[in-house]
Amino acid sequence: MTKTSNRTNWFDQGGRSYALFRPEYPPELAARLAELTPSRGRALDVGCGTGQLTVQLAEHFNEVIGLDPSAEQVENATRHPRVTYLRSAAEDIPLGDHGADLIAAAQAAHWFDRPAFYAQARRLAVPDAIIALISYGVLHLDDNALNDRFAKFYRDEIGPFWPAERKLVDGGYADIEFPFDELPAPSLAIQRDWELGEFLGYISTWSAVRRAVDAGQDGILTDFVRDLSDLWGDDRHAHRVTWPINMRIGRI
């Protein structure tokens, strides 16, 4: 068996790893959001990162604008002929009033000053527009031993390095204030079949991992890679990884 941990430092991947390894949303998500909107003119993806959801929305809307405060994220975003990317904070969006049929924020709203973002959403929305806060929860691996070792890493070892906002994600955004006429959310999940290197590449994108490295706690990561490599078997074998999708959907 080839030991991935002996030949690659998976926790020093650089900014491009976010675009390479972040899981993609199922196409049903964009389709279901589009079904709720008053028209298919313009969608906004606020805190778009590298555009995982942005380009999927472009299959359903005439125009999609992805907004993110990080120049690095915008530079690495996936291109699409109906998508425009802008560097912008969620709390001060440089667009005209009442032009958006959908205002979405995927895996981002826990970072926002939400009252300021909600004020922007009301300003930008057309009548009866949809606002959607989307997150994906803690992943589950298809093998019990792998999943148990991952759960220990997530909860006990890397857990102290997560920022406080992470609790909102773990709670499925249930504790986020949401002052809109709320609509029922569909039951959806993200599923990927990943080899060991792909799985560790995804872990490397976590802010908690970067904080652990900066704190000199590389041993936590080294031990996790070693244990996971031993449990994984052939590192080219693909295991199913599943994330539940959580949503708060409202009409403005």
Phi, psi and chi 1 to 4 in degrees:
 res  aa     phi    psi   chi1   chi2   chi3   chi4
   1 MET       -  131.9  177.2 -180.0   68.3      -
   2 THR   -79.3  133.4  -56.3      -      -      -
   3 LYS   -97.9  104.3  -67.6  -64.5 -176.8 -176.5
   4 THR   -57.0  -37.4  -60.8      -      -      -
   5 SER   -65.3  -21.1   56.4      -      -      -
   6 ASN   -85.8  -15.1  -71.1  -22.1      -      -
   7 ARG  -117.4  -10.5   67.6  168.3 -174.3 -100.0
   8 THR  -143.0  134.7  -53.5      -      -      -
   9 ASN   -88.8   97.1  179.7    3.4      -      -
  10 TRP   -74.5   -8.3  -71.3  103.6      -      -
  11 PHE  -106.6   25.0  -61.8  106.1      -      -
  12 ASP  -142.4   58.7 -172.1   21.2      -      -
  13 GLN   -93.2  -21.4  -64.8  -69.1  -46.1      -
  14 GLY    87.1  174.0      -      -      -      -
  15 GLY   -65.0  -28.5      -      -      -      -
  16 ARG   -67.8  -19.3  -66.8 -174.9 -174.7   87.7
  17 SER   -62.8  -27.9   62.6      -      -      -
  18 TYR   -59.6  -47.5 -168.2  100.6      -      -
  19 ALA   -68.3  -32.9      -      -      -      -
  20 LEU   -74.3  -38.4  -71.0  172.5      -      -
  21 PHE  -114.7  -11.1  -63.7  117.0      -      -
  22 ARG   -65.1  135.4  -81.0  -72.7  165.8  164.8
  23 PRO   -68.3  145.2   23.0  -32.5      -      -
  24 GLU   -89.9  144.1  -65.7 -178.7   -2.3      -
  25 TYR   -72.5  149.7  -65.1   98.4      -      -
  26 PRO   -66.5  144.5   25.0  -33.2      -      -
  27 PRO   -59.8  -22.2   14.6  -25.6      -      -
  28 GLU   -61.5  -27.2  -66.9   85.1   -3.0      -
  29 LEU   -64.0  -53.5  172.8   58.2      -      -
  30 ALA   -61.4  -39.4      -      -      -      -
  31 ALA   -63.0  -43.0      -      -      -      -
  32 ARG   -67.9  -38.5  -66.2  -66.8  -67.7  -86.3
  33 LEU   -64.4  -41.9  -67.4  175.1      -      -
  34 ALA   -63.3  -34.9      -      -      -      -
  35 GLU   -62.2  -27.1  -71.5  173.0   -0.3      -
  36 LEU   -85.9  -17.3  -63.8  171.7      -      -
  37 THR   -78.4  154.5   58.0      -      -      -
  38 PRO   -68.1  -28.0   21.7  -32.5      -      -
  39 SER  -156.1  178.1   65.4      -      -      -
  40 ARG  -111.9   36.0  -54.9  -70.9 -179.0   89.5
  41 GLY   -74.7  -68.5      -      -      -      -
  42 ARG  -134.0  135.7  173.6 -173.5  -79.7 -177.7
  43 ALA  -120.1  143.2      -      -      -      -
  44 LEU  -112.7  134.4  -52.8 -177.1      -      -
  45 ASP  -114.5  102.3 -175.4    7.3      -      -
  46 VAL   -93.3  129.7 -175.1      -      -      -
  47 GLY    70.8   45.9      -      -      -      -
  48 CYS   -72.1  -15.2   65.2      -      -      -
  49 GLY    60.5 -130.1      -      -      -      -
  50 THR   -95.6   15.0   54.0      -      -      -
  51 GLY    89.9   24.6      -      -      -      -
  52 GLN   -57.9  -47.5  -76.4   85.0   -1.6      -
  53 LEU   -84.0  -31.6  178.9   62.1      -      -
  54 THR   -53.8  -50.4  -37.0      -      -      -
  55 VAL   -70.6  -26.8  -65.5      -      -      -
  56 GLN   -70.9  -36.6  -66.7 -174.3   -2.3      -
  57 LEU   -63.7  -29.5  -69.1  171.6      -      -
  58 ALA   -65.7  -16.1      -      -      -      -
  59 GLU   -75.5   -9.9  -60.2  -57.9  -43.9      -
  60 HIS  -126.1  -13.2  -57.2  -82.8      -      -
  61 PHE  -123.6  150.9  -69.9   87.4      -      -
  62 ASN   -66.4  -32.5  -63.4  -29.6      -      -
  63 GLU  -144.7  136.5  179.0 -171.5   16.2      -
  64 VAL  -130.0  134.3 -179.0      -      -      -
  65 ILE  -117.6  120.9  -59.6  176.5      -      -
  66 GLY   -98.1  130.8      -      -      -      -
  67 LEU  -124.9  131.5  -54.6  120.1      -      -
  68 ASP  -152.9  140.9 -161.5  -79.0      -      -
  69 PRO   -75.0  -13.0   25.9  -34.3      -      -
  70 SER   -91.3  120.1  167.5      -      -      -
  71 ALA   -62.8  -37.1      -      -      -      -
  72 GLU   -64.1  -41.4 -175.8  179.2   18.3      -
  73 GLN   -64.3  -46.0  -63.0  -78.6   43.5      -
  74 VAL   -62.9  -40.4  169.6      -      -      -
  75 GLU   -64.0  -30.9  -72.0  167.2    4.1      -
  76 ASN   -96.7    7.9  -73.7  -72.6      -      -
  77 ALA   -71.7  147.7      -      -      -      -
  78 THR   -69.3  132.5  -55.7      -      -      -
  79 ARG   -89.0  151.7  -56.2  -60.8  158.3  180.0
  80 HIS  -157.1  142.6 -171.6  -75.0      -      -
  81 PRO   -63.1  -21.5   16.1  -29.0      -      -
  82 ARG  -103.0    9.6  -74.0 -165.1  -65.9  -82.7
  83 VAL  -113.0  133.5  171.8      -      -      -
  84 THR  -118.0  133.2  -59.6      -      -      -
  85 TYR  -106.3  136.9  -67.9  102.6      -      -
  86 LEU  -129.6  142.2  -61.5  175.8      -      -
  87 ARG   -83.7  114.5 -172.9  178.6  177.1 -171.5
  88 SER  -160.4  142.1  170.0      -      -      -
  89 ALA   -76.1  154.0      -      -      -      -
  90 ALA   -66.5  -23.6      -      -      -      -
  91 GLU   -92.0   -2.9  -59.7   83.0    4.1      -
  92 ASP  -152.6   77.4 -173.3   17.9      -      -
  93 ILE   -91.1  123.4  -63.6  173.2      -      -
  94 PRO   -84.3   58.6   33.2  -36.3      -      -
  95 LEU  -130.8  157.3  -63.2  172.8      -      -
  96 GLY   -71.8  165.4      -      -      -      -
  97 ASP   -71.8  149.6  -63.5   -6.2      -      -
  98 HIS    54.6   52.2  -52.2  -52.8      -      -
  99 GLY  -127.2    0.1      -      -      -      -
 100 ALA  -110.7  127.7      -      -      -      -
 101 ASP   -84.1  -27.1  -62.0  -75.5      -      -
 102 LEU  -138.7  133.5  170.6   67.3      -      -
 103 ILE  -123.3  108.2  -59.4  165.5      -      -
 104 ALA  -115.4  148.9      -      -      -      -
 105 ALA  -138.5  113.2      -      -      -      -
 106 ALA  -107.9  118.9      -      -      -      -
 107 GLN    54.8   39.8 -156.7   70.7   -5.7      -
 108 ALA  -141.6  -27.4      -      -      -      -
 109 ALA   -63.8  -23.2      -      -      -      -
 110 HIS   -69.9  -14.3   50.3  -71.7      -      -
 111 TRP   -91.4  -14.1  -60.1  116.8      -      -
 112 PHE   -78.4  156.2  -61.9  167.6      -      -
 113 ASP   -77.9   94.9  175.1  -19.9      -      -
 114 ARG   -66.9  -39.5  -76.6 -179.8  -65.1  -79.9
 115 PRO   -57.1  -40.0  -28.5   37.0      -      -
 116 ALA   -68.7  -39.4      -      -      -      -
 117 PHE   -65.0  -42.7  166.4   62.1      -      -
 118 TYR   -63.3  -36.2  -68.9  154.5      -      -
 119 ALA   -63.7  -40.4      -      -      -      -
 120 GLN   -64.1  -42.3  -72.2  -73.1  -70.0      -
 121 ALA   -60.5  -42.9      -      -      -      -
 122 ARG   -64.6  -37.3  -67.7 -173.8  178.3   95.7
 123 ARG   -68.0  -38.6  177.6 -178.0   67.1   80.1
 124 LEU   -82.9  -21.7  -65.8  162.7      -      -
 125 ALA   -76.6  143.3      -      -      -      -
 126 VAL   -76.9  165.0  -56.4      -      -      -
 127 PRO   -56.1  133.2  -27.3   36.4      -      -
 128 ASP    67.2   21.2  -65.9  -34.1      -      -
 129 ALA   -63.6  162.9      -      -      -      -
 130 ILE  -106.5  135.7  -67.8  -64.0      -      -
 131 ILE  -114.3  135.3 -176.8  169.2      -      -
 132 ALA  -137.2  121.3      -      -      -      -
 133 LEU  -103.4  120.6  -50.8 -175.4      -      -
 134 ILE  -122.1  137.7  -57.1  150.6      -      -
 135 SER  -145.0  157.5   69.5      -      -      -
 136 TYR  -116.5  139.3   49.8   86.6      -      -
 137 GLY   -83.6 -163.4      -      -      -      -
 138 VAL   -67.9  133.0 -178.5      -      -      -
 139 LEU   -70.0  160.5   67.6   86.5      -      -
 140 HIS  -131.1  132.4 -176.2  -85.5      -      -
 141 LEU   -97.3  149.5  -76.3  151.9      -      -
 142 ASP   -74.6  -12.2   63.2   -2.1      -      -
 143 ASP  -106.4  129.5  177.1  -88.0      -      -
 144 ASN   -62.1  -42.6  -72.2  -23.5      -      -
 145 ALA   -65.6  -42.8      -      -      -      -
 146 LEU   -62.2  -43.6  -76.5  171.7      -      -
 147 ASN   -66.6  -38.3 -165.0   64.7      -      -
 148 ASP   -64.5  -41.8  -71.5  -13.6      -      -
 149 ARG   -67.6  -39.2 -178.2   61.6 -175.7   92.7
 150 PHE   -63.2  -43.5  166.7   77.3      -      -
 151 ALA   -60.8  -39.0      -      -      -      -
 152 LYS   -64.2  -43.6  179.4 -177.5  177.9 -176.8
 153 PHE   -61.1  -47.7  172.4   72.3      -      -
 154 TYR   -65.9  -44.5 -178.1   83.6      -      -
 155 ARG   -81.9  -48.7  179.9 -174.8   62.9 -112.9
 156 ASP  -100.1  -34.4  -59.2  -32.6      -      -
 157 GLU   -95.3  -53.5  -62.9  169.8   -4.6      -
 158 ILE   -91.1  -15.0 -152.5   69.0      -      -
 159 GLY   -50.8  -44.9      -      -      -      -
 160 PRO   -64.0  -13.4  -25.2   35.7      -      -
 161 PHE   -95.1   -4.0  -64.1   95.3      -      -
 162 TRP   -73.7  141.9  -77.0  112.8      -      -
 163 PRO   -68.0  161.3   24.1  -32.2      -      -
 164 ALA   -58.2  -31.0      -      -      -      -
 165 GLU   -62.5  -21.2  -69.1   85.2   -4.8      -
 166 ARG   -61.8  -27.4 -178.0   68.8 -169.0 -175.4
 167 LYS   -60.5  -30.7  -67.0 -179.5 -179.9  178.7
 168 LEU   -66.9  -36.9  -64.9  173.4      -      -
 169 VAL   -67.9  -47.2  176.9      -      -      -
 170 ASP   -60.1  -30.0  -70.0  -13.8      -      -
 171 GLY   -86.5    8.4      -      -      -      -
 172 GLY    67.6   25.9      -      -      -      -
 173 TYR    63.8   13.0  -80.6  179.6      -      -
 174 ALA   -64.3  -26.4      -      -      -      -
 175 ASP   -95.4    3.8  -64.9  -32.9      -      -
 176 ILE   -79.5  133.4  -79.7 -176.6      -      -
 177 GLU   -65.2  137.4   67.5  -76.1    4.3      -
 178 PHE  -145.8   85.2 -166.1   67.0      -      -
 179 PRO   -84.9   55.2   33.1  -36.2      -      -
 180 PHE  -134.9  163.8  -58.4   97.9      -      -
 181 ASP   -69.9  102.4 -178.5   14.0      -      -
 182 GLU   -80.9  141.8 -167.7  153.9    3.8      -
 183 LEU  -113.1  153.0  -55.6  174.7      -      -
 184 PRO   -65.0  142.7   20.5  -30.4      -      -
 185 ALA   -99.9  141.1      -      -      -      -
 186 PRO   -69.8  155.8   26.6  -34.3      -      -
 187 SER   -90.3  110.4  177.6      -      -      -
 188 LEU  -137.1  160.6  -63.4  170.7      -      -
 189 ALA  -145.9  155.9      -      -      -      -
 190 ILE   -97.8  134.6  -59.9  169.7      -      -
 191 GLN  -132.4  133.0  -68.5 -171.2  -35.6      -
 192 ARG  -134.6  145.8  -62.5  -68.4  -64.5  -87.4
 193 ASP  -104.3  108.2  -67.0  -39.9      -      -
 194 TRP  -119.3  139.3  -91.7  -11.8      -      -
 195 GLU   -75.3  169.1  -61.3  176.8    5.8      -
 196 LEU   -59.0  -43.9  177.6   58.9      -      -
 197 GLY   -61.5  -37.9      -      -      -      -
 198 GLU   -67.4  -40.8  -66.5  170.9  -54.3      -
 199 PHE   -63.2  -45.7 -177.9   80.4      -      -
 200 LEU   -68.8  -32.4  -66.2  175.9      -      -
 201 GLY   -60.6  -40.8      -      -      -      -
 202 TYR   -63.7  -46.3  163.7   67.7      -      -
 203 ILE   -57.7  -34.6  -59.4  -62.4      -      -
 204 SER   -64.8  -17.7   78.0      -      -      -
 205 THR   -82.1   -8.7   68.2      -      -      -
 206 TRP   -70.2  138.1  -72.6    1.1      -      -
 207 SER   -64.0  -33.1   61.0      -      -      -
 208 ALA   -64.3  -36.1      -      -      -      -
 209 VAL   -65.6  -44.6  165.1      -      -      -
 210 ARG   -62.8  -37.0  -66.2 -168.2  -69.0  -85.2
 211 ARG   -66.5  -39.2  -72.5 -176.0  175.1 -161.2
 212 ALA   -63.5  -42.8      -      -      -      -
 213 VAL   -62.2  -45.8  171.0      -      -      -
 214 ASP   -62.7  -28.0  -69.2  -16.7      -      -
 215 ALA   -86.7    2.7      -      -      -      -
 216 GLY    76.9   20.3      -      -      -      -
 217 GLN   -98.4   43.4  -62.9  -61.4  -47.0      -
 218 ASP   -61.7  -25.6  -55.7   66.7      -      -
 219 GLY   -61.1  -35.1      -      -      -      -
 220 ILE   -57.8  -44.2  -67.3  172.4      -      -
 221 LEU   -72.6  -42.0  -50.4  173.6      -      -
 222 THR   -60.4  -44.9  -58.3      -      -      -
 223 ASP   -64.1  -40.2  -69.3  -12.9      -      -
 224 PHE   -64.4  -45.4  174.8   63.5      -      -
 225 VAL   -61.1  -43.6  171.7      -      -      -
 226 ARG   -60.9  -49.2 -178.1 -162.5   62.7 -130.7
 227 ASP   -64.0  -43.2  -67.2  -11.6      -      -
 228 LEU   -66.8  -38.1 -151.1   69.5      -      -
 229 SER   -62.0  -41.7  -62.8      -      -      -
 230 ASP   -64.3  -38.4  -70.3  -17.4      -      -
 231 LEU   -79.5  -27.7  -67.9  167.6      -      -
 232 TRP   -68.3  -34.9 -161.0  -81.4      -      -
 233 GLY    88.1 -141.6      -      -      -      -
 234 ASP   -59.9  122.6 -177.1  -14.1      -      -
 235 ASP   -69.0   -8.1   60.0   12.7      -      -
 236 ARG   -92.3   -3.5  -69.0  169.1  -65.8 -174.9
 237 HIS   -74.5  133.5  175.2   73.6      -      -
 238 ALA   -91.8  130.4      -      -      -      -
 239 HIS  -110.0  146.8  -78.4  -79.8      -      -
 240 ARG   -77.3  128.5  173.7   63.3   56.6   91.1
 241 VAL  -117.6  130.6 -173.9      -      -      -
 242 THR  -127.7  132.4  -57.3      -      -      -
 243 TRP  -119.5  127.6  -62.4 -101.2      -      -
 244 PRO   -72.1  139.9   27.9  -34.2      -      -
 245 ILE   -96.4  128.6  -64.3  177.0      -      -
 246 ASN  -114.7  141.9  -57.1  -57.8      -      -
 247 MET  -142.9  146.7  -78.4  177.5  -84.4      -
 248 ARG  -118.6  117.9  -55.4  -69.0  -62.4  -83.9
 249 ILE  -119.3  131.7  -58.1  175.6      -      -
 250 GLY  -141.2  162.9      -      -      -      -
 251 ARG  -107.1  131.5 -164.7  171.4  -62.5  -79.2
 252 ILE   -89.7      -  -58.8  175.6      -      -
